[in-house]
Amino acid sequence: MSSDHTPQRVVCLQPSATVILAALGELDRIVACTKYCADACPQVADGSRTILADSWTAQANEIVAAHPDLVIAAVPYQEKAVAEILKAGARFLGLAPRTLADIYTDIASIAGIVGAAERGAQVISDMQAQIQAIGARTNGAARPRVFCEEWGKPLIASQPWVAELVHAAGGDFIGKPGVQHNAQAVLAENPQVLIAAWCGAGDRVPLEKVVRDRGWGEMRAVREGRVYCIRDEFLNTPAPTLIQGLRALAAAIHPQRFPQPLGLRCMTDTRGQVREHRLR
């Protein structure tokens, strides 16, 4: 009889879990995941895994059909989705990170469950080292005031871990992370850098329309051409992918110190007309 009691058939209803398992070198354990997992981790989009509903729309019959011995999902969910996940009857790990420390805990937890504790510790150490390295490159620089949002209607500021990354990238995060804000109140704060990373929108946030519809034309960030979109997966997936988001933040906040990465798009004001261009 095998002595390996780690889960062999994992269902991921949350992209961060899929990205974490990829970083651990344990993707082979995933038998089913969501379309959002495939967006965040293209390696699982090879047709070998069942694509099913996510943490908010989970269906017990889909989960049962995958025959998992572990389901990883996110909280908070809708009550109905929780019931569907529990009804499936498999072991269940729920993730609810808010801070970078929470994310490190999630990585360590998943690593321990799949028997990759040492690799998990290395993944965490690598993330911390890269965050520290980028922070060191902004020492002594002025800290622009940054507003970063994860949703447009209603207007919701990005999560606390993004606020931490903004700080590491040499900026000061405006407002309270993870809560709804009033567009006029944000305008009154007059941020120097404006960043949109809407959940599920990839890099397709309509920056020009957002600025126009909210009456933000006189905001300092708009006047100085410092309005950006960062790919959703890079800032809203609480996993090692955040390092890509950090690089994009650093380039937006201190473009003179950091190269322009993929996944960052800027809207600039040229001759009185707002136009968008992609930074490569």
C-alpha positions in Angstrom: 0.0 0.0 0.0 1.3 3.4 -0.9 2.4 5.7 2.0 1.6 8.8 0.0 -1.5 10.4 1.6 -1.3 13.7 -0.4 -4.2 14.5 -2.6 -3.8 13.1 -6.2 -6.9 14.7 -7.8 -7.3 18.4 -7.0 -10.1 20.6 -8.2 -9.2 24.3 -8.2 -12.1 26.8 -8.2 -9.7 29.7 -7.6 -7.0 30.9 -10.0 -4.6 31.6 -7.1 -4.6 28.0 -6.1 -3.7 26.9 -9.6 -0.9 29.5 -9.9 0.5 28.3 -6.5 0.4 24.7 -7.5 2.2 25.6 -10.7 4.9 27.4 -8.7 5.2 24.3 -6.6 5.7 22.1 -9.6 2.5 20.2 -8.8 0.2 21.0 -11.7 -0.2 17.3 -12.5 -2.5 17.0 -9.5 -5.1 19.3 -11.0 -7.9 17.4 -12.7 -10.3 20.3 -13.1 -10.2 24.1 -12.8 -12.0 27.2 -14.0 -11.6 29.3 -17.1 -10.1 32.0 -14.9 -7.5 29.6 -13.8 -6.5 29.1 -17.4 -6.3 32.9 -17.8 -3.9 33.2 -14.9 -2.0 30.0 -15.6 -2.0 29.1 -19.4 -0.3 25.7 -18.7 -3.7 24.3 -17.6 -5.4 25.3 -20.8 -4.1 22.3 -22.7 -7.5 20.5 -23.0 -6.5 17.8 -20.5 -8.5 19.2 -17.6 -12.2 19.7 -17.1 -13.3 23.4 -17.0 -16.0 24.0 -14.4 -17.8 26.8 -12.5 -15.8 29.0 -10.1 -16.0 29.6 -6.3 -19.0 31.9 -6.7 -21.1 29.7 -9.0 -19.9 26.2 -8.0 -22.0 23.2 -9.0 -21.8 20.0 -6.9 -22.5 17.7 -9.9 -19.5 19.2 -11.8 -17.2 18.7 -8.8 -18.4 15.2 -8.1 -17.8 14.2 -11.8 -14.1 15.2 -11.5 -13.7 12.6 -8.6 -11.5 15.0 -6.5 -9.8 14.2 -3.2 -9.3 17.9 -2.6 -11.3 21.0 -3.6 -9.6 24.4 -3.2 -11.8 27.5 -3.5 -12.0 31.1 -2.3 -14.1 32.8 0.3 -16.3 34.7 0.8 -18.7 33.0 -1.5 -22.4 33.2 -2.1 -24.1 30.9 0.4 -25.5 28.7 -2.4 -22.0 28.1 -3.8 -20.7 27.1 -0.4 -23.5 24.5 -0.1 -22.7 23.2 -3.6 -19.0 22.8 -2.7 -19.8 21.0 0.6 -22.4 18.8 -1.1 -19.7 17.4 -3.3 -18.2 15.7 -0.2 -14.5 16.0 -1.0 -11.9 17.5 1.4 -12.2 21.3 1.1 -9.6 24.1 1.6 -11.0 27.6 1.6 -8.7 30.6 1.0 -9.5 34.2 2.1 -6.3 36.2 1.9 -6.2 40.0 2.5 -2.5 40.7 3.0 0.8 39.5 1.6 1.3 37.6 4.9 -2.0 35.8 4.3 -0.8 34.9 0.8 2.4 33.4 2.1 0.4 31.4 4.6 -1.8 30.1 1.7 1.3 29.0 -0.3 2.7 27.3 2.8 -0.6 25.5 3.5 -1.1 24.2 0.0 2.6 23.2 -0.2 2.2 21.2 3.0 -0.9 19.5 1.9 0.7 18.3 -1.4 3.9 17.3 0.3 6.0 20.1 -1.1 6.8 22.1 2.0 10.4 22.8 1.1 9.5 24.1 -2.3 6.7 26.2 -0.8 9.2 27.9 1.6 11.4 28.6 -1.4 8.5 30.2 -3.4 7.7 32.4 -0.5 11.4 33.4 0.0 11.7 34.2 -3.7 8.6 36.5 -3.6 9.9 38.3 -0.5 13.3 38.8 -2.0 11.9 40.2 -5.3 9.6 42.6 -3.4 12.5 43.7 -1.2 14.7 44.3 -4.3 12.2 46.5 -6.0 11.6 48.4 -2.8 15.3 49.1 -2.5 15.4 50.6 -6.0 12.9 53.3 -4.9 14.8 54.3 -1.7 15.3 58.1 -1.6 12.7 58.8 -4.4 9.6 60.9 -4.0 6.5 58.8 -3.3 3.7 59.6 -5.8 0.2 59.3 -4.5 -1.6 56.4 -6.2 -5.2 55.3 -6.5 -5.6 51.7 -7.7 -9.0 50.2 -8.3 -10.2 46.6 -8.7 -13.7 47.4 -10.0 -15.4 50.3 -11.7 -19.1 50.1 -11.0 -19.2 50.4 -8.1 -15.8 52.0 -7.7 -13.8 49.7 -5.4 -10.2 50.2 -4.4 -7.8 47.3 -4.8 -7.1 44.8 -2.0 -4.7 45.4 1.0 -2.0 43.2 -0.7 -2.1 45.6 -3.6 -1.7 48.6 -1.3 1.4 46.8 0.1 2.8 46.3 -3.4 2.2 50.0 -4.2 4.2 50.9 -1.2 7.0 48.4 -2.2 6.9 50.0 -5.7 7.6 53.4 -4.2 4.1 54.9 -4.1 1.6 55.9 -1.4 -1.8 54.2 -1.7 -4.8 56.6 -1.5 -7.9 55.6 0.3 -8.9 52.4 2.2 -8.1 49.2 0.3 -10.8 46.8 -0.6 -13.8 49.1 0.0 -16.2 51.2 -2.2 -15.2 54.8 -2.9 -16.9 57.8 -4.3 -15.6 59.1 -7.6 -15.7 62.7 -6.4 -13.8 61.9 -3.3 -11.1 60.2 -5.3 -10.9 63.3 -7.5 -10.6 65.5 -4.4 -7.5 63.4 -3.4 -6.0 64.3 -6.8 -3.7 61.3 -7.2 -0.6 61.6 -9.3 -1.0 58.0 -10.6 -4.2 56.3 -11.5 -4.3 52.5 -12.0 -7.2 50.3 -13.0 -7.0 46.5 -12.6 -10.6 45.3 -12.9 -11.4 41.7 -11.9 -12.1 39.6 -15.0 -11.2 42.4 -17.4 -7.7 41.3 -18.4 -6.0 44.4 -19.7 -9.2 45.7 -21.4 -10.3 48.5 -18.9 -11.6 51.4 -21.1 -9.5 54.1 -19.5 -10.6 56.9 -21.7 -14.3 56.2 -21.0 -13.6 55.8 -17.2 -12.0 59.3 -17.1 -14.7 60.9 -19.2 -17.6 59.4 -17.4 -16.3 60.2 -13.9 -15.4 63.8 -14.8 -11.8 63.2 -13.9 -10.3 65.3 -16.8 -8.6 67.7 -14.4 -7.1 65.0 -12.1 -3.4 65.4 -11.9 -2.8 61.8 -13.0 -4.9 62.5 -16.2 -3.3 65.8 -16.9 0.2 64.3 -16.6 -0.6 61.2 -18.7 -0.2 58.8 -15.8 -3.4 56.7 -16.1 -2.7 53.0 -16.4 -4.4 49.6 -16.8 -2.6 46.6 -15.3 -3.7 43.1 -16.3 -6.3 41.7 -13.8 -4.3 38.4 -13.3 -1.2 40.3 -12.2 -2.8 42.2 -9.3 -6.0 40.3 -8.4 -4.6 36.8 -8.2 -3.1 36.4 -4.7 -0.2 34.1 -5.7 3.4 34.4 -7.1 1.9 36.1 -10.1 1.8 39.3 -8.0 5.5 39.8 -8.8 4.5 40.6 -12.4 1.9 43.0 -11.0 4.6 44.6 -8.8 6.9 45.2 -11.8 4.0 46.8 -13.6 3.3 49.0 -10.6 6.9 50.0 -10.3 7.0 51.0 -14.0 3.8 53.1 -13.6 4.9 54.8 -10.4 8.6 55.3 -11.2 9.0 55.0 -15.0 12.4 56.5 -15.0 13.7 53.7 -12.7 12.0 50.6 -14.1 11.5 49.2 -17.6 8.0 49.0 -19.1 6.8 45.4 -18.8 4.1 43.5 -20.6 0.7 43.8 -19.0 0.9 47.6 -18.5 -1.1 50.0 -20.7 -1.0 53.8 -20.4 -3.5 56.5 -21.4 -1.8 59.8 -22.3 -3.1 63.3 -22.9 -1.7 64.6 -26.2 -2.7 68.0 -27.7 -5.9 68.1 -25.6 -7.1 64.7 -26.8 -6.9 61.5 -24.7 -5.5 58.5 -26.5 -4.4 55.1 -25.3 -1.1 53.4 -26.1 0.4 50.1 -25.0 3.7 50.1 -23.3 6.1 47.3 -24.4 
